[in-house]
Amino acid sequence: MPSGPPPGDPAPADGSLPDHALVGLGQRPFGIYIHVPYCAHRCGYCDFNTYVDTSGAVASYVDAAVAELRLARRVLGEQAPAVSTVFVGGGTPTLLPVGDLVRLLAAVRETFGLEDDAEVTTEANPESVDAAYLSQLRDGGYTRLSFGMQSTRPHVLAVLERRHTPGRPEQCVAWARAAGFEQVSLDLIYGTPGESDEDWAASVRAAVDARPDHISAYGLTVEPGTRLHAQVSRGELESPDDDTLADRYVMADELLTGAGYGWYEISNWARDEGAWCRHNIGYWRDGDWWGVGPGAHSHCGGVRWWNVRLPVDHAAALAVGRSPAQAREQLDPQARRVERILLGVRLVGGHPVADLTPAGWVAAQRFAAEGLLHAGELSKGAVVLRRRGRLLADLVVHGLVS
């Protein structure tokens, strides 16, 4: 099973938040994340809160999600802002009938309202959609798609237990364009056991050739409790080492930069600023969001909470008018400062020097001298990673938050 969240403090049965959490609501970006916890097949590397539905529970999922949206509206009250971004993730959201995804978005619109230029994303498995499905999604108000491509090499996809056919993600991008989607993204994974440098380069080039607006590239993490972890532990597969992962990251950055994609977050590249994922930027810039669904996390004004993980428990709570929140925590000013630095330095614009302590400023100067930070940007008041700093981001952050 996936690792669970921290124990936290008890969450009120009615979902209510402290008054201070609502101060400034609407002055920060406000997003809705909707977690669809179902997949047709659970991939061997996956550590997310996902389930293979063998009992028909997926059919009642949307009712529970809509009930949680209504609960969120009651909790946030009259000061609740219109939603600026919606992100439907999973799991495999497109395992749902297209009408259910459209119904979820309609519920967001009815309970909160959507800003005129709202970004509305759903993740999609390439094998779970076709041209007609994508056309109906676009007509239903979705503006952005994120397809899980991972690799173009059949043997790499087999190790990851991904079941889509090589070439299918590229076809999906073309269908999305024909349907009129404003933004399309492809996700890649590097460092899979058995993947060569040539395999990785071929995957990046194939993603570029599909001409999406946005490309994400994530290093494979072998998570305890997954089938992949068991295979590595038994010696059947070799775990990716840090040097290999670093080399693959540099390859990706060089190939994507050369093709006109600029990095804006350590693992994300886009054609231009208009193609940045605004929903994720809300996370990285200390925005507010309500997470709907089993295991979903939320944040509002320094209060963070997370839902029960099992779909049956999530639905049961909402059926009797209770919040599905399992626990929550209230972040003190120091914890919020640390998180701002941790997330802010991942972005291309960096993070303000003003958030650093004297010890953090000394560390920043040292990192600039070592070539991990841009010295020129530091002198202008921003902590901005160089490429080598991106590879050692955890080390840099550890020094900056001291």
Contacts in CASP RR format, 6 or more apart in sequence:
PFRMAT RR
TARGET T0000
AUTHOR 0000-0000-0000
METHOD contacts of the structure
MODEL  1
MPSGPPPGDPAPADGSLPDHALVGLGQRPFGIYIHVPYCAHRCGYCDFNT
YVDTSGAVASYVDAAVAELRLARRVLGEQAPAVSTVFVGGGTPTLLPVGD
LVRLLAAVRETFGLEDDAEVTTEANPESVDAAYLSQLRDGGYTRLSFGMQ
STRPHVLAVLERRHTPGRPEQCVAWARAAGFEQVSLDLIYGTPGESDEDW
AASVRAAVDARPDHISAYGLTVEPGTRLHAQVSRGELESPDDDTLADRYV
MADELLTGAGYGWYEISNWARDEGAWCRHNIGYWRDGDWWGVGPGAHSHC
GGVRWWNVRLPVDHAAALAVGRSPAQAREQLDPQARRVERILLGVRLVGG
HPVADLTPAGWVAAQRFAAEGLLHAGELSKGAVVLRRRGRLLADLVVHGL
VS
1 225 0 8 1.000
2 47 0 8 1.000
2 48 0 8 1.000
2 49 0 8 1.000
2 223 0 8 1.000
2 225 0 8 1.000
3 47 0 8 1.000
3 223 0 8 1.000
3 224 0 8 1.000
4 309 0 8 1.000
5 295 0 8 1.000
5 297 0 8 1.000
5 306 0 8 1.000
5 326 0 8 1.000
5 327 0 8 1.000
6 327 0 8 1.000
6 329 0 8 1.000
7 327 0 8 1.000
8 327 0 8 1.000
8 328 0 8 1.000
8 329 0 8 1.000
9 327 0 8 1.000
9 328 0 8 1.000
9 329 0 8 1.000
9 330 0 8 1.000
10 327 0 8 1.000
10 328 0 8 1.000
11 305 0 8 1.000
11 323 0 8 1.000
11 325 0 8 1.000
11 326 0 8 1.000
11 327 0 8 1.000
11 328 0 8 1.000
12 323 0 8 1.000
12 325 0 8 1.000
13 322 0 8 1.000
13 323 0 8 1.000
14 75 0 8 1.000
14 322 0 8 1.000
14 323 0 8 1.000
15 71 0 8 1.000
15 75 0 8 1.000
15 323 0 8 1.000
15 325 0 8 1.000
16 75 0 8 1.000
17 75 0 8 1.000
17 76 0 8 1.000
17 300 0 8 1.000
17 303 0 8 1.000
18 303 0 8 1.000
18 330 0 8 1.000
20 301 0 8 1.000
21 300 0 8 1.000
21 301 0 8 1.000
21 302 0 8 1.000
21 303 0 8 1.000
22 76 0 8 1.000
22 79 0 8 1.000
22 300 0 8 1.000
22 301 0 8 1.000
23 301 0 8 1.000
24 301 0 8 1.000
25 76 0 8 1.000
25 79 0 8 1.000
25 80 0 8 1.000
25 81 0 8 1.000
25 288 0 8 1.000
25 300 0 8 1.000
25 301 0 8 1.000
26 79 0 8 1.000
26 81 0 8 1.000
26 288 0 8 1.000
28 286 0 8 1.000
28 287 0 8 1.000
28 288 0 8 1.000
28 301 0 8 1.000
29 84 0 8 1.000
29 85 0 8 1.000
29 278 0 8 1.000
29 281 0 8 1.000
29 282 0 8 1.000
29 285 0 8 1.000
29 287 0 8 1.000
29 288 0 8 1.000
30 80 0 8 1.000
30 81 0 8 1.000
30 82 0 8 1.000
30 83 0 8 1.000
30 84 0 8 1.000
30 287 0 8 1.000
30 288 0 8 1.000
30 289 0 8 1.000
31 83 0 8 1.000
31 84 0 8 1.000
31 85 0 8 1.000
31 86 0 8 1.000
31 87 0 8 1.000
31 279 0 8 1.000
31 282 0 8 1.000
31 288 0 8 1.000
31 289 0 8 1.000
31 290 0 8 1.000
32 69 0 8 1.000
32 72 0 8 1.000
32 83 0 8 1.000
32 85 0 8 1.000
32 86 0 8 1.000
32 87 0 8 1.000
32 108 0 8 1.000
32 112 0 8 1.000
32 289 0 8 1.000
32 290 0 8 1.000
32 291 0 8 1.000
32 292 0 8 1.000
33 86 0 8 1.000
33 87 0 8 1.000
33 88 0 8 1.000
33 89 0 8 1.000
33 279 0 8 1.000
33 289 0 8 1.000
33 290 0 8 1.000
33 291 0 8 1.000
33 292 0 8 1.000
33 296 0 8 1.000
33 297 0 8 1.000
33 298 0 8 1.000
34 65 0 8 1.000
34 86 0 8 1.000
34 87 0 8 1.000
34 88 0 8 1.000
34 89 0 8 1.000
34 93 0 8 1.000
34 104 0 8 1.000
34 291 0 8 1.000
34 292 0 8 1.000
34 293 0 8 1.000
34 296 0 8 1.000
35 49 0 8 1.000
35 89 0 8 1.000
35 90 0 8 1.000
35 91 0 8 1.000
35 291 0 8 1.000
35 292 0 8 1.000
35 293 0 8 1.000
35 294 0 8 1.000
35 295 0 8 1.000
35 296 0 8 1.000
36 61 0 8 1.000
36 88 0 8 1.000
36 89 0 8 1.000
36 90 0 8 1.000
36 91 0 8 1.000
36 92 0 8 1.000
36 93 0 8 1.000
36 95 0 8 1.000
36 96 0 8 1.000
37 49 0 8 1.000
37 50 0 8 1.000
37 51 0 8 1.000
37 61 0 8 1.000
37 90 0 8 1.000
37 91 0 8 1.000
37 293 0 8 1.000
37 294 0 8 1.000
37 295 0 8 1.000
37 311 0 8 1.000
38 50 0 8 1.000
38 51 0 8 1.000
38 52 0 8 1.000
38 53 0 8 1.000
38 57 0 8 1.000
38 58 0 8 1.000
38 61 0 8 1.000
38 91 0 8 1.000
38 92 0 8 1.000
38 95 0 8 1.000
38 96 0 8 1.000
38 311 0 8 1.000
39 46 0 8 1.000
39 50 0 8 1.000
39 51 0 8 1.000
39 52 0 8 1.000
39 90 0 8 1.000
39 91 0 8 1.000
39 92 0 8 1.000
39 95 0 8 1.000
39 125 0 8 1.000
40 52 0 8 1.000
40 92 0 8 1.000
40 95 0 8 1.000
40 125 0 8 1.000
40 128 0 8 1.000
40 163 0 8 1.000
41 52 0 8 1.000
41 161 0 8 1.000
41 163 0 8 1.000
42 50 0 8 1.000
42 51 0 8 1.000
42 52 0 8 1.000
43 160 0 8 1.000
43 161 0 8 1.000
43 162 0 8 1.000
44 160 0 8 1.000
44 161 0 8 1.000
44 226 0 8 1.000
44 227 0 8 1.000
44 228 0 8 1.000
45 160 0 8 1.000
45 161 0 8 1.000
45 189 0 8 1.000
45 220 0 8 1.000
45 222 0 8 1.000
45 223 0 8 1.000
45 226 0 8 1.000
45 227 0 8 1.000
45 228 0 8 1.000
46 226 0 8 1.000
47 221 0 8 1.000
47 223 0 8 1.000
47 225 0 8 1.000
47 226 0 8 1.000
48 90 0 8 1.000
48 91 0 8 1.000
49 294 0 8 1.000
49 295 0 8 1.000
49 309 0 8 1.000
50 90 0 8 1.000
50 91 0 8 1.000
50 92 0 8 1.000
51 311 0 8 1.000
57 311 0 8 1.000
57 312 0 8 1.000
57 315 0 8 1.000
58 95 0 8 1.000
58 96 0 8 1.000
60 315 0 8 1.000
61 96 0 8 1.000
61 100 0 8 1.000
61 311 0 8 1.000
61 315 0 8 1.000
62 96 0 8 1.000
62 100 0 8 1.000
62 103 0 8 1.000
62 104 0 8 1.000
63 315 0 8 1.000
64 293 0 8 1.000
64 311 0 8 1.000
64 314 0 8 1.000
64 315 0 8 1.000
64 318 0 8 1.000
64 319 0 8 1.000
65 104 0 8 1.000
65 107 0 8 1.000
65 292 0 8 1.000
65 293 0 8 1.000
66 103 0 8 1.000
66 104 0 8 1.000
66 107 0 8 1.000
67 318 0 8 1.000
67 319 0 8 1.000
67 321 0 8 1.000
68 292 0 8 1.000
68 293 0 8 1.000
68 314 0 8 1.000
68 318 0 8 1.000
68 324 0 8 1.000
69 107 0 8 1.000
69 108 0 8 1.000
69 111 0 8 1.000
69 112 0 8 1.000
69 290 0 8 1.000
69 292 0 8 1.000
70 107 0 8 1.000
70 111 0 8 1.000
71 318 0 8 1.000
71 321 0 8 1.000
71 323 0 8 1.000
72 80 0 8 1.000
72 111 0 8 1.000
72 112 0 8 1.000
72 290 0 8 1.000
72 292 0 8 1.000
73 80 0 8 1.000
73 111 0 8 1.000
73 112 0 8 1.000
75 323 0 8 1.000
76 290 0 8 1.000
76 300 0 8 1.000
80 112 0 8 1.000
81 112 0 8 1.000
82 112 0 8 1.000
82 113 0 8 1.000
82 114 0 8 1.000
82 115 0 8 1.000
82 118 0 8 1.000
83 108 0 8 1.000
83 112 0 8 1.000
83 113 0 8 1.000
83 114 0 8 1.000
83 115 0 8 1.000
83 118 0 8 1.000
84 115 0 8 1.000
84 118 0 8 1.000
84 119 0 8 1.000
84 278 0 8 1.000
85 118 0 8 1.000
85 119 0 8 1.000
85 120 0 8 1.000
85 121 0 8 1.000
85 278 0 8 1.000
85 279 0 8 1.000
85 282 0 8 1.000
86 105 0 8 1.000
86 108 0 8 1.000
86 114 0 8 1.000
86 118 0 8 1.000
86 119 0 8 1.000
86 120 0 8 1.000
86 121 0 8 1.000
86 279 0 8 1.000
87 121 0 8 1.000
87 122 0 8 1.000
87 279 0 8 1.000
87 280 0 8 1.000
88 101 0 8 1.000
88 104 0 8 1.000
88 121 0 8 1.000
88 122 0 8 1.000
88 123 0 8 1.000
89 122 0 8 1.000
89 123 0 8 1.000
90 123 0 8 1.000
91 123 0 8 1.000
92 123 0 8 1.000
92 124 0 8 1.000
92 125 0 8 1.000
92 128 0 8 1.000
93 101 0 8 1.000
93 122 0 8 1.000
93 123 0 8 1.000
93 124 0 8 1.000
94 101 0 8 1.000
94 122 0 8 1.000
94 123 0 8 1.000
94 124 0 8 1.000
94 125 0 8 1.000
94 128 0 8 1.000
94 129 0 8 1.000
94 133 0 8 1.000
95 125 0 8 1.000
95 128 0 8 1.000
98 133 0 8 1.000
98 136 0 8 1.000
98 137 0 8 1.000
99 136 0 8 1.000
101 122 0 8 1.000
101 137 0 8 1.000
101 142 0 8 1.000
102 136 0 8 1.000
102 137 0 8 1.000
102 140 0 8 1.000
102 141 0 8 1.000
105 120 0 8 1.000
105 140 0 8 1.000
105 141 0 8 1.000
105 142 0 8 1.000
106 140 0 8 1.000
108 114 0 8 1.000
114 120 0 8 1.000
118 143 0 8 1.000
119 143 0 8 1.000
119 144 0 8 1.000
119 183 0 8 1.000
119 277 0 8 1.000
119 278 0 8 1.000
119 279 0 8 1.000
120 141 0 8 1.000
120 142 0 8 1.000
120 143 0 8 1.000
120 144 0 8 1.000
121 142 0 8 1.000
121 143 0 8 1.000
121 144 0 8 1.000
121 145 0 8 1.000
121 146 0 8 1.000
121 183 0 8 1.000
121 277 0 8 1.000
121 279 0 8 1.000
122 137 0 8 1.000
122 142 0 8 1.000
122 144 0 8 1.000
122 145 0 8 1.000
122 146 0 8 1.000
123 145 0 8 1.000
123 146 0 8 1.000
123 147 0 8 1.000
123 148 0 8 1.000
124 145 0 8 1.000
124 146 0 8 1.000
124 147 0 8 1.000
124 148 0 8 1.000
124 172 0 8 1.000
125 147 0 8 1.000
125 148 0 8 1.000
125 164 0 8 1.000
126 147 0 8 1.000
126 148 0 8 1.000
126 149 0 8 1.000
126 164 0 8 1.000
126 165 0 8 1.000
126 168 0 8 1.000
126 169 0 8 1.000
126 171 0 8 1.000
126 172 0 8 1.000
127 163 0 8 1.000
127 164 0 8 1.000
127 165 0 8 1.000
127 168 0 8 1.000
129 172 0 8 1.000
129 175 0 8 1.000
130 175 0 8 1.000
131 175 0 8 1.000
131 178 0 8 1.000
131 179 0 8 1.000
134 145 0 8 1.000
134 172 0 8 1.000
134 175 0 8 1.000
134 176 0 8 1.000
134 179 0 8 1.000
134 181 0 8 1.000
135 178 0 8 1.000
135 179 0 8 1.000
137 145 0 8 1.000
137 179 0 8 1.000
138 179 0 8 1.000
138 180 0 8 1.000
138 181 0 8 1.000
142 181 0 8 1.000
143 181 0 8 1.000
143 182 0 8 1.000
143 183 0 8 1.000
144 181 0 8 1.000
144 182 0 8 1.000
144 183 0 8 1.000
144 184 0 8 1.000
144 185 0 8 1.000
144 277 0 8 1.000
145 172 0 8 1.000
145 176 0 8 1.000
145 181 0 8 1.000
145 183 0 8 1.000
145 184 0 8 1.000
145 185 0 8 1.000
146 184 0 8 1.000
146 185 0 8 1.000
146 186 0 8 1.000
146 187 0 8 1.000
146 214 0 8 1.000
146 216 0 8 1.000
147 169 0 8 1.000
147 172 0 8 1.000
147 173 0 8 1.000
147 184 0 8 1.000
147 185 0 8 1.000
147 186 0 8 1.000
147 187 0 8 1.000
148 164 0 8 1.000
148 169 0 8 1.000
148 186 0 8 1.000
148 187 0 8 1.000
149 169 0 8 1.000
149 186 0 8 1.000
149 187 0 8 1.000
149 188 0 8 1.000
149 203 0 8 1.000
149 206 0 8 1.000
149 207 0 8 1.000
150 156 0 8 1.000
150 157 0 8 1.000
150 160 0 8 1.000
150 162 0 8 1.000
150 187 0 8 1.000
150 188 0 8 1.000
150 189 0 8 1.000
150 203 0 8 1.000
151 157 0 8 1.000
151 160 0 8 1.000
151 162 0 8 1.000
151 188 0 8 1.000
151 189 0 8 1.000
151 192 0 8 1.000
151 195 0 8 1.000
151 199 0 8 1.000
151 200 0 8 1.000
151 203 0 8 1.000
152 166 0 8 1.000
152 167 0 8 1.000
152 202 0 8 1.000
152 203 0 8 1.000
152 206 0 8 1.000
153 166 0 8 1.000
153 195 0 8 1.000
153 199 0 8 1.000
153 202 0 8 1.000
153 203 0 8 1.000
154 166 0 8 1.000
155 194 0 8 1.000
155 199 0 8 1.000
156 192 0 8 1.000
156 194 0 8 1.000
156 195 0 8 1.000
156 199 0 8 1.000
156 203 0 8 1.000
157 163 0 8 1.000
157 164 0 8 1.000
157 166 0 8 1.000
159 192 0 8 1.000
159 193 0 8 1.000
159 194 0 8 1.000
159 195 0 8 1.000
159 228 0 8 1.000
159 237 0 8 1.000
160 189 0 8 1.000
160 192 0 8 1.000
160 228 0 8 1.000
161 227 0 8 1.000
167 206 0 8 1.000
169 186 0 8 1.000
169 207 0 8 1.000
169 210 0 8 1.000
170 206 0 8 1.000
170 209 0 8 1.000
170 210 0 8 1.000
173 184 0 8 1.000
173 186 0 8 1.000
173 210 0 8 1.000
173 211 0 8 1.000
173 212 0 8 1.000
174 210 0 8 1.000
176 184 0 8 1.000
177 184 0 8 1.000
183 213 0 8 1.000
183 214 0 8 1.000
183 275 0 8 1.000
184 212 0 8 1.000
184 213 0 8 1.000
184 214 0 8 1.000
185 212 0 8 1.000
185 213 0 8 1.000
185 214 0 8 1.000
185 215 0 8 1.000
185 216 0 8 1.000
185 277 0 8 1.000
186 207 0 8 1.000
186 210 0 8 1.000
186 212 0 8 1.000
186 214 0 8 1.000
186 215 0 8 1.000
186 216 0 8 1.000
187 215 0 8 1.000
187 216 0 8 1.000
187 217 0 8 1.000
187 218 0 8 1.000
188 203 0 8 1.000
188 204 0 8 1.000
188 207 0 8 1.000
188 215 0 8 1.000
188 216 0 8 1.000
188 217 0 8 1.000
188 218 0 8 1.000
188 252 0 8 1.000
189 217 0 8 1.000
189 218 0 8 1.000
189 219 0 8 1.000
189 220 0 8 1.000
190 200 0 8 1.000
190 203 0 8 1.000
190 217 0 8 1.000
190 218 0 8 1.000
190 219 0 8 1.000
190 220 0 8 1.000
190 245 0 8 1.000
190 248 0 8 1.000
190 249 0 8 1.000
190 252 0 8 1.000
191 200 0 8 1.000
191 219 0 8 1.000
191 220 0 8 1.000
191 240 0 8 1.000
191 244 0 8 1.000
191 245 0 8 1.000
191 248 0 8 1.000
192 220 0 8 1.000
192 240 0 8 1.000
193 232 0 8 1.000
193 237 0 8 1.000
193 238 0 8 1.000
193 239 0 8 1.000
193 240 0 8 1.000
194 237 0 8 1.000
194 238 0 8 1.000
197 247 0 8 1.000
197 248 0 8 1.000
197 251 0 8 1.000
200 248 0 8 1.000
200 251 0 8 1.000
200 252 0 8 1.000
201 251 0 8 1.000
201 255 0 8 1.000
204 215 0 8 1.000
204 217 0 8 1.000
204 251 0 8 1.000
204 252 0 8 1.000
204 255 0 8 1.000
204 256 0 8 1.000
205 255 0 8 1.000
207 215 0 8 1.000
208 215 0 8 1.000
208 255 0 8 1.000
208 256 0 8 1.000
208 259 0 8 1.000
208 261 0 8 1.000
213 270 0 8 1.000
213 271 0 8 1.000
213 275 0 8 1.000
214 268 0 8 1.000
214 269 0 8 1.000
214 270 0 8 1.000
214 271 0 8 1.000
214 275 0 8 1.000
214 276 0 8 1.000
214 277 0 8 1.000
215 256 0 8 1.000
215 261 0 8 1.000
215 268 0 8 1.000
215 269 0 8 1.000
215 270 0 8 1.000
216 267 0 8 1.000
216 268 0 8 1.000
216 269 0 8 1.000
217 249 0 8 1.000
217 252 0 8 1.000
217 256 0 8 1.000
217 267 0 8 1.000
217 269 0 8 1.000
218 267 0 8 1.000
219 240 0 8 1.000
219 245 0 8 1.000
219 248 0 8 1.000
219 249 0 8 1.000
219 267 0 8 1.000
220 240 0 8 1.000
220 245 0 8 1.000
222 228 0 8 1.000
222 229 0 8 1.000
222 232 0 8 1.000
222 239 0 8 1.000
222 240 0 8 1.000
223 229 0 8 1.000
228 237 0 8 1.000
231 237 0 8 1.000
232 238 0 8 1.000
232 239 0 8 1.000
246 391 0 8 1.000
249 390 0 8 1.000
249 391 0 8 1.000
250 387 0 8 1.000
250 391 0 8 1.000
253 263 0 8 1.000
253 269 0 8 1.000
253 387 0 8 1.000
256 262 0 8 1.000
256 263 0 8 1.000
256 269 0 8 1.000
257 263 0 8 1.000
257 269 0 8 1.000
260 271 0 8 1.000
261 269 0 8 1.000
261 270 0 8 1.000
261 271 0 8 1.000
262 269 0 8 1.000
262 270 0 8 1.000
262 271 0 8 1.000
262 348 0 8 1.000
263 269 0 8 1.000
263 348 0 8 1.000
263 390 0 8 1.000
264 270 0 8 1.000
264 273 0 8 1.000
264 276 0 8 1.000
264 347 0 8 1.000
264 348 0 8 1.000
265 280 0 8 1.000
265 281 0 8 1.000
265 284 0 8 1.000
265 346 0 8 1.000
265 347 0 8 1.000
265 348 0 8 1.000
266 346 0 8 1.000
266 385 0 8 1.000
266 390 0 8 1.000
266 393 0 8 1.000
268 276 0 8 1.000
268 277 0 8 1.000
268 280 0 8 1.000
270 276 0 8 1.000
279 289 0 8 1.000
281 347 0 8 1.000
282 289 0 8 1.000
283 289 0 8 1.000
283 343 0 8 1.000
284 343 0 8 1.000
284 344 0 8 1.000
284 346 0 8 1.000
284 347 0 8 1.000
285 343 0 8 1.000
285 344 0 8 1.000
285 347 0 8 1.000
286 336 0 8 1.000
286 339 0 8 1.000
286 340 0 8 1.000
286 343 0 8 1.000
287 299 0 8 1.000
288 299 0 8 1.000
288 300 0 8 1.000
288 301 0 8 1.000
289 298 0 8 1.000
289 299 0 8 1.000
289 300 0 8 1.000
290 298 0 8 1.000
290 300 0 8 1.000
291 297 0 8 1.000
291 298 0 8 1.000
291 307 0 8 1.000
293 307 0 8 1.000
293 314 0 8 1.000
293 324 0 8 1.000
294 307 0 8 1.000
294 308 0 8 1.000
294 309 0 8 1.000
294 310 0 8 1.000
294 311 0 8 1.000
294 313 0 8 1.000
294 314 0 8 1.000
294 324 0 8 1.000
295 306 0 8 1.000
295 307 0 8 1.000
295 308 0 8 1.000
295 309 0 8 1.000
295 314 0 8 1.000
295 326 0 8 1.000
296 306 0 8 1.000
296 307 0 8 1.000
297 304 0 8 1.000
297 305 0 8 1.000
297 306 0 8 1.000
297 307 0 8 1.000
298 304 0 8 1.000
298 305 0 8 1.000
298 306 0 8 1.000
298 325 0 8 1.000
302 330 0 8 1.000
302 331 0 8 1.000
302 336 0 8 1.000
303 328 0 8 1.000
303 329 0 8 1.000
303 330 0 8 1.000
303 331 0 8 1.000
304 328 0 8 1.000
304 329 0 8 1.000
304 330 0 8 1.000
304 331 0 8 1.000
305 325 0 8 1.000
305 326 0 8 1.000
305 327 0 8 1.000
305 328 0 8 1.000
305 329 0 8 1.000
306 325 0 8 1.000
306 326 0 8 1.000
306 327 0 8 1.000
306 328 0 8 1.000
307 314 0 8 1.000
307 324 0 8 1.000
307 325 0 8 1.000
307 326 0 8 1.000
308 314 0 8 1.000
308 317 0 8 1.000
308 324 0 8 1.000
308 325 0 8 1.000
308 326 0 8 1.000
309 326 0 8 1.000
313 324 0 8 1.000
314 324 0 8 1.000
317 323 0 8 1.000
317 324 0 8 1.000
318 324 0 8 1.000
331 339 0 8 1.000
337 355 0 8 1.000
337 401 0 8 1.000
338 401 0 8 1.000
340 351 0 8 1.000
340 355 0 8 1.000
341 351 0 8 1.000
341 355 0 8 1.000
341 356 0 8 1.000
341 383 0 8 1.000
341 397 0 8 1.000
341 400 0 8 1.000
341 401 0 8 1.000
342 397 0 8 1.000
342 401 0 8 1.000
344 350 0 8 1.000
344 351 0 8 1.000
345 351 0 8 1.000
345 383 0 8 1.000
345 384 0 8 1.000
345 385 0 8 1.000
345 393 0 8 1.000
345 396 0 8 1.000
345 397 0 8 1.000
345 400 0 8 1.000
346 385 0 8 1.000
346 393 0 8 1.000
348 384 0 8 1.000
349 377 0 8 1.000
349 382 0 8 1.000
349 384 0 8 1.000
350 377 0 8 1.000
350 382 0 8 1.000
350 383 0 8 1.000
350 384 0 8 1.000
350 385 0 8 1.000
351 382 0 8 1.000
351 383 0 8 1.000
352 381 0 8 1.000
352 382 0 8 1.000
352 383 0 8 1.000
353 361 0 8 1.000
353 364 0 8 1.000
353 378 0 8 1.000
353 381 0 8 1.000
353 382 0 8 1.000
353 383 0 8 1.000
354 381 0 8 1.000
356 364 0 8 1.000
356 383 0 8 1.000
356 400 0 8 1.000
357 402 0 8 1.000
359 399 0 8 1.000
359 402 0 8 1.000
360 399 0 8 1.000
360 400 0 8 1.000
360 401 0 8 1.000
360 402 0 8 1.000
363 399 0 8 1.000
363 400 0 8 1.000
363 402 0 8 1.000
364 373 0 8 1.000
364 378 0 8 1.000
364 383 0 8 1.000
364 400 0 8 1.000
365 378 0 8 1.000
367 373 0 8 1.000
367 389 0 8 1.000
367 396 0 8 1.000
367 399 0 8 1.000
367 400 0 8 1.000
368 374 0 8 1.000
368 375 0 8 1.000
368 376 0 8 1.000
368 378 0 8 1.000
369 375 0 8 1.000
371 386 0 8 1.000
371 388 0 8 1.000
371 389 0 8 1.000
372 385 0 8 1.000
372 386 0 8 1.000
372 388 0 8 1.000
372 389 0 8 1.000
372 392 0 8 1.000
372 395 0 8 1.000
372 396 0 8 1.000
373 383 0 8 1.000
373 384 0 8 1.000
373 385 0 8 1.000
373 386 0 8 1.000
373 389 0 8 1.000
373 396 0 8 1.000
374 384 0 8 1.000
374 385 0 8 1.000
374 386 0 8 1.000
377 383 0 8 1.000
377 384 0 8 1.000
378 384 0 8 1.000
383 400 0 8 1.000
385 393 0 8 1.000
385 396 0 8 1.000
389 396 0 8 1.000
END
